Amino acid sequence: MGDLAVGARSGHDGPEDRPERHDGTVPPAVEDAATSASDSGDGERGGGGTREGGEQGGQPKKQRSFWKELPLLIGIALVLALLIKTFLVQAFSIPSDSMQNTLQKGDRVLVDKLTPWFGSEPERGEVVVFHDPDNWLAGEPTVTPNPLQRVLGWIGLMPSSNEKDLIKRVIGVAGDTVECKGTGPLKVNGHALNDTFVYAGNTPCSVDDQGGQFKVKVPKGKIWVMGDHRQNSLDSRYHQQDKNHGFVPVDNVIGRAIVIAWPPTRWNTLPIPDAFDQNLSAAAPGALGLAGAVPLVLWRRRRLAGGLTGGNPRVSSDGTAG
């Protein structure tokens, strides 16, 4: 078959084109090449290097069939998808119109689940997904998924229909005072929000006696959330009678929605609106007290210094002792 000869010459340039001598012997260069190939074997060919031995030594290892490797590839993909869903990013489907026009019914968003693992807490203006705090979804219809949808939802390739989660915008964080009077504007720590993200035709505040008019202070470890479609969102305002008084525990927050991933025509990021860029922080009582006390102390010191200079003969105007 000639396999051994080809194998012997394959690593050298030139010798395979050299003619044999007239006496039938092989030129030295060719002999050296053949000897080198024989010596480099693993010993299975023996001293003579039979054809069968050459075939065994030079034949590459047979590659495993694709169909035999397919289950392993699928298993690795599923494990990676599950890890990504658990620690990095998860897809969620928007089931209602409460976040219009920022989010439309049927949109699918990707939620960042990694940041909370490092101790980061929700910030004002973020769109967050959170577990139902206290039966907010009571009475809402639930979809019964088929077996395939359950598996895909479990590993994170599809939104899970079994989890009762909600999506709203963070309006207030711990220490904030949030209030609505009349139709608005909505105020955070006394600052009016220019909330242009509110659904067109809606007022920032709702005039009703079910919770649309309110003034609350957000306790530690909680957030106050509202939908962008203000007159079509059962958010913190309308759950002030539950065990959390309408606030959402930070521990219930799954993560921040960062991008609309589906449908492709709706692809977009979900940044914090400019309305939340202004300084909305509540001033600490201690800081306010200190700020008010400093001018009084300075005024009192000046008054005492003036009185001593004018009425005490032991003190001259240049401050030296008499």
C-alpha positions as CSV (number, residue, x, y, z in Angstrom):
1,M,0.0,0.0,0.0
2,G,2.9,2.3,0.5
3,D,1.7,3.9,3.8
4,L,5.0,3.4,5.5
5,A,7.0,5.0,2.8
6,V,4.8,8.0,2.7
7,G,4.9,8.3,6.4
8,A,8.6,8.0,6.4
9,R,9.1,10.8,3.9
10,S,6.3,13.1,5.1
11,G,8.5,15.0,7.5
12,H,11.4,15.6,5.2
13,D,11.7,17.9,2.2
14,G,13.3,16.6,-1.0
15,P,14.2,12.9,-0.5
16,E,11.1,11.5,-2.0
17,D,12.1,12.9,-5.4
18,R,15.6,11.3,-5.4
19,P,16.1,8.4,-7.8
20,E,17.4,5.0,-6.7
21,R,20.9,3.9,-7.5
22,H,21.5,1.6,-10.4
23,D,22.6,-1.2,-8.0
24,G,19.1,-1.1,-6.4
25,T,20.3,0.3,-3.1
26,V,18.7,3.3,-1.5
27,P,20.7,6.5,-1.3
28,P,21.9,7.4,2.2
29,A,19.6,10.3,2.7
30,V,16.6,8.0,2.1
31,E,18.0,5.3,4.3
32,D,18.4,7.9,7.1
33,A,14.8,9.0,6.7
34,A,13.5,5.5,6.8
35,T,15.6,4.7,9.8
36,S,14.4,7.8,11.6
37,A,10.8,7.0,11.0
38,S,11.3,3.5,12.2
39,D,13.1,4.6,15.3
40,S,10.5,7.2,16.2
41,G,7.8,4.5,16.5
42,D,6.4,3.3,19.8
43,G,8.0,-0.1,19.5
44,E,4.9,-1.9,18.3
45,R,6.3,-2.3,14.8
46,G,9.4,-4.2,16.0
47,G,12.7,-4.0,14.3
48,G,11.5,-4.4,10.7
49,G,8.5,-2.2,10.8
50,T,5.9,-4.3,9.0
51,R,3.1,-2.8,6.9
52,E,0.5,-3.8,9.5
53,G,2.6,-2.2,12.2
54,G,2.9,1.0,10.2
55,E,-0.8,1.2,9.7
56,Q,-1.4,0.8,13.4
57,G,1.1,3.3,14.4
58,G,0.3,6.0,11.9
59,Q,-3.6,5.8,11.9
60,P,-5.2,8.7,13.9
61,K,-7.5,7.9,16.8
62,K,-11.1,7.4,15.6
63,Q,-13.3,10.4,16.4
64,R,-16.4,9.9,18.4
65,S,-19.7,10.1,16.5
66,F,-21.5,13.5,16.7
67,W,-24.7,11.7,17.8
68,K,-22.8,10.2,20.8
69,E,-21.5,13.6,21.8
70,L,-24.8,15.4,21.4
71,P,-26.3,14.4,24.8
72,L,-23.2,15.6,26.5
73,L,-23.3,18.9,24.7
74,I,-27.0,19.3,25.6
75,G,-26.3,18.5,29.2
76,I,-23.5,21.1,29.4
77,A,-25.7,23.7,27.7
78,L,-28.5,23.1,30.2
79,V,-26.2,23.4,33.2
80,L,-24.8,26.6,31.8
81,A,-28.3,28.0,31.2
82,L,-29.3,27.1,34.7
83,L,-26.3,28.8,36.2
84,I,-26.9,31.9,34.1
85,K,-30.5,32.1,35.2
86,T,-29.6,31.6,38.8
87,F,-26.7,34.0,39.1
88,L,-26.5,36.3,36.1
89,V,-29.5,37.1,33.8
90,Q,-33.1,35.9,33.6
91,A,-35.8,36.6,31.1
92,F,-39.3,37.8,32.2
93,S,-42.4,38.3,30.2
94,I,-44.6,41.4,30.7
95,P,-48.2,40.2,31.3
96,S,-50.0,43.6,31.6
97,D,-50.1,47.2,30.6
98,S,-49.1,48.7,34.0
99,M,-45.7,49.8,32.7
100,Q,-46.8,51.4,29.4
101,N,-45.3,53.0,27.4
102,T,-42.0,52.0,28.8
103,L,-43.0,48.3,28.5
104,Q,-45.7,46.8,26.4
105,K,-47.7,43.7,27.1
106,G,-45.8,40.8,25.6
107,D,-42.4,42.3,25.8
108,R,-39.6,40.2,27.3
109,V,-37.0,41.8,29.4
110,L,-33.6,40.6,30.7
111,V,-33.1,41.1,34.4
112,D,-29.7,41.6,36.0
113,K,-29.5,39.2,38.9
114,L,-25.7,39.5,39.5
115,T,-25.6,43.0,41.0
116,P,-27.7,42.2,44.1
117,W,-25.3,39.4,44.9
118,F,-22.7,42.0,45.7
119,G,-24.9,43.9,48.1
120,S,-26.3,46.5,45.7
121,E,-29.8,47.7,46.5
122,P,-32.4,49.2,44.1
123,E,-32.1,52.8,43.3
124,R,-34.7,55.4,42.4
125,G,-35.8,55.3,38.8
126,E,-34.8,51.6,38.2
127,V,-37.3,49.2,36.7
128,V,-37.2,46.1,39.0
129,V,-38.7,42.7,39.1
130,F,-39.7,41.4,42.5
131,H,-41.6,38.5,44.1
132,D,-45.2,39.2,45.2
133,P,-44.8,40.8,48.6
134,D,-48.3,40.0,50.0
135,N,-50.8,38.6,47.5
136,W,-50.7,41.6,45.2
137,L,-51.5,39.1,42.4
138,A,-54.5,37.5,44.1
139,G,-57.2,36.9,41.6
140,E,-55.0,37.4,38.6
141,P,-55.4,34.6,36.0
142,T,-52.4,32.2,35.7
143,V,-51.3,30.4,32.5
144,T,-50.9,26.7,32.6
145,P,-47.7,25.8,30.8
146,N,-47.1,22.7,28.8
147,P,-44.2,20.3,29.9
148,L,-41.7,21.8,27.4
149,Q,-42.5,25.4,28.6
150,R,-42.0,24.2,32.2
151,V,-38.6,22.8,31.5
152,L,-37.5,25.9,29.5
153,G,-38.8,28.1,32.2
154,W,-37.0,26.2,34.9
155,I,-33.6,26.6,33.1
156,G,-34.3,30.2,32.2
157,L,-34.7,29.9,28.4
158,M,-38.3,31.0,28.8
159,P,-40.0,33.2,31.4
160,S,-41.4,31.0,34.2
161,S,-45.2,31.1,34.5
162,N,-45.2,29.5,37.9
163,E,-43.4,32.3,39.7
164,K,-45.6,35.2,40.9
165,D,-43.5,38.2,40.1
166,L,-44.2,41.8,39.3
167,I,-42.4,44.6,37.5
168,K,-42.6,48.3,38.6
169,R,-40.4,51.4,38.8
170,V,-38.7,52.3,42.1
171,I,-39.9,55.7,43.2
172,G,-38.6,55.9,46.8
173,V,-35.9,54.1,48.8
174,A,-35.2,53.9,52.5
175,G,-35.5,57.3,54.2
176,D,-37.4,59.0,51.3
177,T,-40.8,60.7,51.8
178,V,-43.0,60.2,48.8
179,E,-46.3,62.1,48.4
180,C,-49.1,62.7,46.0
181,K,-51.6,65.5,46.3
182,G,-54.3,66.1,43.7
183,T,-53.2,65.1,40.2
184,G,-49.6,65.8,41.1
185,P,-46.8,66.3,40.6
186,L,-45.4,63.4,42.4
187,K,-42.9,64.5,45.1
188,V,-39.9,62.8,46.6
189,N,-38.4,64.5,49.6
190,G,-40.2,67.7,48.6
191,H,-38.8,67.7,45.1
192,A,-41.3,67.5,42.2
193,L,-40.5,64.8,39.6
194,N,-40.7,65.8,36.0
195,D,-41.8,62.2,35.2
196,T,-42.1,62.4,31.4
197,F,-42.0,58.6,31.4
198,V,-45.6,58.5,32.7
199,Y,-48.1,57.1,30.2
200,A,-49.4,59.7,27.8
201,G,-52.8,61.1,29.1
202,N,-52.2,60.0,32.7
203,T,-51.6,62.4,35.6
204,P,-48.6,61.7,37.9
205,C,-51.0,61.2,40.8
206,S,-54.5,59.6,40.8
207,V,-57.4,61.4,42.5
208,D,-59.2,58.6,44.4
209,D,-59.8,57.4,48.0
210,Q,-58.3,54.0,47.5
211,G,-54.6,55.1,47.9
212,G,-54.0,57.5,45.1
213,Q,-53.6,60.4,47.6
214,F,-50.8,59.6,50.1
215,K,-47.7,60.7,52.0
216,V,-45.4,57.9,53.2
217,K,-41.9,57.6,54.5
218,V,-40.0,54.6,53.2
219,P,-38.6,52.4,56.1
220,K,-35.2,50.8,56.1
221,G,-35.0,47.7,53.9
222,K,-38.0,48.6,51.8
223,I,-38.8,50.5,48.5
224,W,-41.9,52.3,47.2
225,V,-42.8,51.3,43.6
226,M,-45.3,52.6,41.0
227,G,-46.2,51.7,37.5
228,D,-45.6,54.2,34.6
229,H,-49.2,53.7,33.5
230,R,-50.4,55.5,36.7
231,Q,-54.1,55.1,36.2
232,N,-53.8,51.4,35.4
233,S,-51.3,50.1,37.9
234,L,-52.1,48.3,41.2
235,D,-48.8,49.3,42.8
236,S,-47.6,50.4,46.3
237,R,-50.4,53.0,46.5
238,Y,-53.1,50.4,46.5
239,H,-51.6,47.9,48.9
240,Q,-51.1,50.1,51.9
241,Q,-53.3,47.8,54.0
242,D,-51.1,44.7,53.6
243,K,-48.5,43.5,56.0
244,N,-45.8,45.7,54.4
245,H,-48.1,48.8,54.2
246,G,-47.5,48.9,50.4
247,F,-43.7,48.8,50.6
248,V,-41.7,46.1,48.9
249,P,-39.0,44.4,50.9
250,V,-35.6,44.7,49.2
251,D,-35.1,41.0,49.8
252,N,-38.0,40.4,47.4
253,V,-36.3,42.1,44.6
254,I,-35.0,39.7,41.9
255,G,-33.0,42.2,39.9
256,R,-33.1,45.2,37.7
257,A,-34.6,45.0,34.2
258,I,-31.8,46.3,31.9
259,V,-33.0,45.6,28.3
260,I,-36.1,44.7,26.2
261,A,-34.9,41.6,24.4
262,W,-38.0,40.6,22.5
263,P,-39.6,41.3,20.1
264,P,-36.7,42.6,18.0
265,T,-38.6,45.6,16.9
266,R,-38.9,46.7,20.5
267,W,-35.2,46.1,21.5
268,N,-34.1,48.9,23.8
269,T,-32.2,49.5,27.0
270,L,-34.0,50.6,30.2
271,P,-32.0,53.5,31.7
272,I,-32.9,55.6,34.7
273,P,-34.9,58.6,33.5
274,D,-33.4,62.1,33.8
275,A,-36.1,63.0,36.3
276,F,-34.2,61.0,38.9
277,D,-30.8,62.7,38.2
278,Q,-31.6,65.7,40.4
279,N,-30.6,65.6,44.1
280,L,-33.6,63.9,45.7
281,S,-31.9,62.6,48.8
282,A,-33.5,63.3,52.1
283,A,-31.2,65.5,54.3
284,A,-30.4,63.7,57.6
285,P,-31.9,65.5,60.7
286,G,-28.5,65.7,62.3
287,A,-27.1,67.5,59.2
288,L,-30.0,69.9,59.2
289,G,-29.5,70.6,62.9
290,L,-25.8,71.3,62.4
291,A,-26.5,73.5,59.4
292,G,-28.9,75.6,61.5
293,A,-26.7,75.7,64.5
294,V,-23.5,77.0,62.9
295,P,-24.9,80.5,62.0
296,L,-26.4,80.9,65.5
297,V,-23.1,80.0,67.2
298,L,-21.1,82.4,65.0
299,W,-23.6,85.2,65.6
300,R,-23.4,84.6,69.4
301,R,-19.6,84.6,69.3
302,R,-19.5,87.9,67.5
303,R,-22.0,89.5,69.8
304,L,-20.0,88.3,72.9
305,A,-16.8,89.6,71.4
306,G,-18.3,93.0,70.7
307,G,-19.7,93.3,74.2
308,L,-16.5,92.4,75.9
309,T,-14.5,94.9,73.7
310,G,-16.8,97.8,74.5
311,G,-17.6,97.2,78.2
312,N,-14.6,95.4,79.8
313,P,-11.6,97.7,80.6
314,R,-9.3,94.7,80.9
315,V,-9.7,94.0,77.2
316,S,-8.5,96.4,74.6
317,S,-9.7,96.6,71.0
318,D,-6.6,94.8,69.7
319,G,-7.3,91.7,71.9
320,T,-4.2,92.1,74.2
321,A,-4.5,92.0,78.0
322,G,-4.2,95.3,79.9
